[in-house]
Amino acid sequence: MNNIFDRSKHVYKSKAFEEIIKDTIRFFNGTPVHKLPPPENFAGTGVYALYYVGKSPYYQHIYNVNRMEFKQPIYVGKAVPRGWRQARRAKNPNDSHELYLRLCDHTKSIVQARNLDLDDFHCRFMILENESSDLIGTVEAALIRYYTPVWNSSIDGFGNHDPGKGRYNQAKSEWDILHPGRQWADKCQGESTPLADVEYKVYQYFMKGQND
């Protein structure tokens, strides 16, 4: 046992790991883009991004960036294998459809929002299975850091689920204030952020991005 503390001996550094993450991002950015939801059910887990090409005044900057090429996600997320948090992995990856189902969940949220149009959304995704599924959380975090999507970095709540009966004393998320319509969110009775404050956060987010 050593009673002398040296922080540098606890810091993990690996150029190989850095290159793996860069390679996953390169691969991700080269995957095909589909309308949301994808045209058919498929097996797999992994990471995904949603792209907006509509003309909402909130997201004019994103429209300008994406109207010729899908460059800036509005949201990045992940779909992990069943039992992932308990360190259990499905015996057959073809039995797991979490990635497709997650994209379908987001489709429902967008359809229910009264000021969004599903036709304005596209997606791309990368399937990570077997041993590579251990990278799902790392790749998602790397993509969020790289792109800082507005629904990840400024406006929270898009990926939320129905909290269930007896738990509606919480406040509506900022996303549900900005894009009302999800039926379960309308049941939330907690004190919510005023719409004007959420709109200002969106404005500040894009102003900062343009000035960086």
N, C-alpha and C positions, 0 to 999 in steps of 0.2 A: 504494500500500500504506500502511496506517495501523498504526503500532506501538502506538497507544494503545488499550487494551482497554476497551470499554463493553458490559457484558453486556446492557443493555436493548436494544441494537440487534440482538441475536440472538434475542430472544423474540418468537415469533409469537402474535398475539392477533387473534381475529376473532369478533365478535358473531354474524355470519352463520353461521359454522361451529358455534358453540354452539347456535344455534337449529335447525340441521339435526339435530344429535345429539338434542336434546330432541324434535324432531318424529319421529325414528325410534323413540324410546322410546315416545312416545304411540301411534304406529301399532302397534308391537309389542304393547303392552298391550291393543290393541283387536282383535287377530287371534283367530280362533276357537280353542277348545281341543279337542283330540282325545285319545282314548285312545292309549296307546303300544303298538305303532307306529301311525302314521296309517292310515286305512282303505284307501288305495290308493297305488300308486307315483306319483311326480310328478317333474317336472324342476325343477332349481333348486339354487342354493347360497344360503347366508345364515346366520342366527343362530337359535337355538332355546333353549327353557327346558323343563325337566322339573319336574313338580309331583307331590308325594307327598300322598296322602290316607289312608294306612294308619295303623295304631295301634301301630307299633313304639315301645317305650319310649324309644328313642333320639330319636325325632322327634315327640314329643307336642306340642311347641309348633307345629311346622309343621302338624300335623293340625288343631289348634285354629284356626289362621289360615285354612286352605284348605277347611275342611269346608263353608262356605257359598259361598265364592267363591275362585277361584284367584288368590291374591295373592302368595305367597312361593315362588319356585322353590327346589328343592333342588339344582339344577344348571343352569348356563348354558353353552352351547358354540357352536361355529361349524363350518361346513362350507364350505371354500373351493373355488374352481374348480380343476380339474386344471391344473397348470403355473403356479399362482398365485405360488409362491415364486420361479419363474424369470421372472416378469413376462410370462407367456404367458396369453392368454385364449382360451377355446374360441370357435371361429367361430360355433357354433350353441348358444346356451344350453340348447336343448331336448335336447342330447346329454348334458348333465350332470345326474346324479341324486344328487350327493354329499350333499345335505341329507337326503333320504329314507334313503339308505344309512347315514348316520351315526346316524340315529334307530333304524334296524334293528340296528346294532351295539350300541347301548345296550340295546335290548330283549334281546339275547342275554346281555349281562352281568347284567341284572336277573333273567332267567329262571334263570341258573346259580347265582345267590346263594341260599344255603340259607335265609336269614332275611328274604327280600324276596318280595313277591307282585306280579307284573306288573299285576294288576287294580287295584293301588293307585296306578298311575302314569298321568299325563296329560302332554300336551305342547302347546306352541304354538310357532309359528315364523314367521319373516318371510323372504321370498325377496328377495335382493339380486342382481341380474343386470346384465349389460353394465357400463356405467361405475359403477353404484352398488355393484358387487361390491368396489370399492376401499374401501368403508366397513365391510366385514364385521368386520375385526379391531377397528376403532374402536368399533363398536356393541356387539360382544361385551364389550369392556373396560368400556364405559359401563354396561351392564346388570349386570356383576359388581360394579362399584363401588356401584351404586345398591342392589342387593339383597343383596350379600355372601352368596351361597348357601353352605350348609355344605359341600357337596362341592367347591366351588371355594376357599373361604376358610379352611377348617379341616382337612378330611379330604381328602388328595390321593390320586389314583390311579384314580378312576372311569373317566376317559377314556383310560387306558393301553391299549396293544395288546400282543399277544404279542411279546416281544422276539426270539423265534426261537431255533433250536437253537444251542447254544454260548454263549448269553448269559443263562443262568439262574442265574448266580452272584450276581445282584443280589437285594436284599431284596424281600419282598412289600410292596406299597403299604399305606398305612394303611386305604384303602377295602377292600382284600382281606382284611385282618385283621378288620375290623369286619363284613364281609359275605362270608365265605368261600364258595367254590364254583367260581370260574372255574378251569377245568382247567389252563390255562397258568400261572396264578398259583401253583398248588400245586407247580409244578416249580421255583419260585424258591428258591434255597438260601441266600441271604444272611441275615445276622442282622436280624431284623425287630423292630419296636416291639412290646412286650407289649400284649395286648388291653386290659388294665386302663388303660394309659396312653392308648390311643386313645379308649376310652370316656370318660375324664376330659376329653380335649380336646373331645369333643362336648358334655359337660356344661358346660364352661367357656364354650364358644361361645354356647350358649343363655342361660346366666346373664348373660353380658355384654350380649347383645342385649336382654334384659328390663330391664337396669339403665340402658341408654343413653337 
